[in-house]
């Protein structure tokens, strides 16, 4: 049990540290940054879907079988993420158009949304490690790949919205630390409740599918240039392949 806690806490701290990656954008020209982010989004979408369909769903079926309850919980996970986004008027920002949608509140809304989303991510990480350490590692890796384009986008919007570089990094990091709280709660509750672990897995799968399908993939369709589309497709598939091979490596 101690090993599970150590792995889970270490993993969530690594995921949280990704919130500081935005500082790399200061050394990259804006045009180059936009071009790079869209490719990272492609990889992220593939990794999240691969994590859901190759790792989480098969793991959940072992607990639930092919009962309708399991698939209803996956849909419930998707619904939870939908409601969360609606409630706080927030979505992942991977382009400069985001601030024009909510000009007065985009900074605070991104931070509040990140805090809530990261808390749920923490629950997912904790529950995944309680199910098995290999599942926890692959789930964490999928989240890390996803965090890179998200945090770069969030950092850019915060700075563009008037935050200083130091304040944007600090606030982004503090919102990321809510994942640690979520992980600790999951580990504490899950250690005494096997049902909790079984429920987190389909919720995590639903969350991964929702983020990839509603937030990331639509971003990829904004670019129609053939060469870019080919690279997006290759990276999308690469994300899935990475998750596939992790199933045999870890």
N, C-alpha and C positions, 0 to 999 in steps of 0.2 A: 504493500500500500504506500509506503514511503517513496518507493521508486516511481510509482505512478504520479504522486504529487510533485516530485522533483522534475520529472519529464514535462508535466503539464505546465508548471510555473515557468520553467525555462522556455518552453515553446511560446507561451503567451507573451512573455517579455520580448522575445525576438520579433513576434508579430507587432507588438507595440512600438518597438524601435523603428519599424518601417515608417512610422509617422514623421520621422526626421529626414526621410530621403528627399523631401521637397527642397532641401537646401542645395541639392545638386543642380537644380534648375537655374540657380544663379550663375552657373558657369556655362550654361547652354543658351544659345540664342533662341528667342521665342519661336521662330519659324521651325528650327530644328527640334525644339521640344515638342511642338504639336505633332510633327511627323513621327517622332519616337513614341509618344504616348499611344497613338492609334495602333501601333504594332503591339505594344504591351497589353492593350485592351484585348486584342485578338488572342494572345497567349493566355490571358487571365480568363476569358470566357471559356476557352477549351479546357483549362485546368479545373475550373469550377464544375463544369458539366461532367468532366471525367471523374472528379472526386465524388460527385453525387451518384452517377450511374455505375461506376466501377468499384467504388469502395463502400459508400454509405448505404445505398439501397441493398446490395447483396448482404451486407452485415445485418441490416434491419430485417431482411426476409428470414434470416436464421432465427431471429427472436419471434417474429410474428407469423412466419410462414407466408403464404400468399393471400392472407385474409384482407378483406376490404378495409379493416381498421388501420392497417399499416399505410395504405395508399391515401386514406382520408387524412391521416396525420401529415403526410407529405403535402397534401393540398392545404392543410391548416398552416403548415410552415410558410407556404407561399402567400397565403392570405395574411399572415402576421406581418410579413415584410411589406406587403401592399398597404395595409392599414397604417403601419408605422410611417411610411413615406408620405401617405396622404395627410396624416395627422400633423406632421411638422413641416409640410410644404418643402420637402427636400428630396433631392435625388443626387446620384453621383455626377460630379461635374468633370467632364473630360474636354471641355472646350470653353472658349471665352464667352459664349452666348448665355451661360448660366446666370450671370449677374444681371442680365437685362430682364430676366423673368421675375426676379424678386429683388429689386435694386436696394431696398432699405434693410432687408432682413437676411440677405444671402449669407453673410458672415456668421452671425449667431445661429442661423438655421443649420448651416453646414456643421458647426461645432456640436449643436444639440443632437442633430441626426447622427453624427459620428459617434457621440458618446453612447446613445441608445443602441446603435447598431453594433458597436464594439462590445457592449455589455452582453448582447446576445451571442456575438462571436465567442466571447469568453465562456458562456454556458456551453456552446457547441464544442469548444476545444476540451473543456473539462469533461463533458459527457463522453466524448470520443476516446479520451485516454482511459476513462473508467471501463469502457467496453473492451479496449485492447490498446497497448502501446503502439503497435504498428498502425492501427486506424487513426490514433491521435496524431502520429507523425505525418501521415499523408494528408489528413484534414488540415493540419497547421501549414503544411507546405502549399496547399491550394490557396489558403488564406493569404499567405505571404506573397505569392505571385499576384493575387488579386489586389493586395494593398498597395503595391508599387504604383500602378497608374492612378489609383484612387487618391493616394496621398499627394502625388505630384499635382494632380488636378486641384485638389482642395487647397494646397499651399498657394498655388498660383492665384486662385480666386480670392483668398484671404488677403494676400499682399496687394492685389489689384483693387480690393475693396477698402484699402486704407490701413490695414494692419502693418506694423513694422515687421521686418524679417524675424527679429527675435521673438516678438509677441506671437506671430503666426506659428512659428515652430513650437513655442511653449504651449500655446493653447491646443494645437494639434496633438502634441504629446500627452497633455493632460486628458484630453478626450479619449485618447487611445488607451489610457490606463484603466478605463472602466472595464476593459476586457479582463484585466487581472481580477477585478472584483467578481465578475461573472464566473471566471474559472474557479475561484475559491469557493463560491456558493455551490457550483455544480459538484465539485469534489466533496464538499462537506455534506450536501444533501444526498448525492448519488452513492456515497459510500455506505449509506444505510437504506438505500432504496434502489433495488434492481429495476423497478418499473420506471424510475426516473431516467435511468440510462437508456432503456429501450425507447422511451418517448423522445429523447433528445435527438437520436439518430435520424428518424424520418423528418423531424422539424429542420434539422441541419440540411438534409437533402433538399427539402422544399425551398429553404432559404438560398441555397447554392443555385438551384434551377431558376428561381425568381430573379436573382441578381444578374445571372448570365443572360437570361431571355429578355428581361424588361429594361435593364439598365445598360448592359454592355453591347449586346448584338445590335440594337438599334443604332448605336454610335458607329458601328462598322459600316452600316448601310448608307451613312451620310457621304461616304467617298465612293465614287463610281469609276475612278480611273483604273484601267485594267491591271497595270503593273502593281499598283497598291493593293487591289483586290486579291491578286494572286498571292502576294506576301501575307495578307491578312488570313487567307484560307490556309496557307501552309503553317502559320503560327497557331491558328486555331486548332488545327489537327495535331500540331506538336504538343499543345497543352494537354490534349486527350491522351496522346501517346506517352507523355511523361507520367501521367497518373496511372496508365496501364502498366508500365514497367515497374513503377514503384510497388505495385501489388506483389511483385515477385522478388524485389530487392529487399524490402523492409520486412 
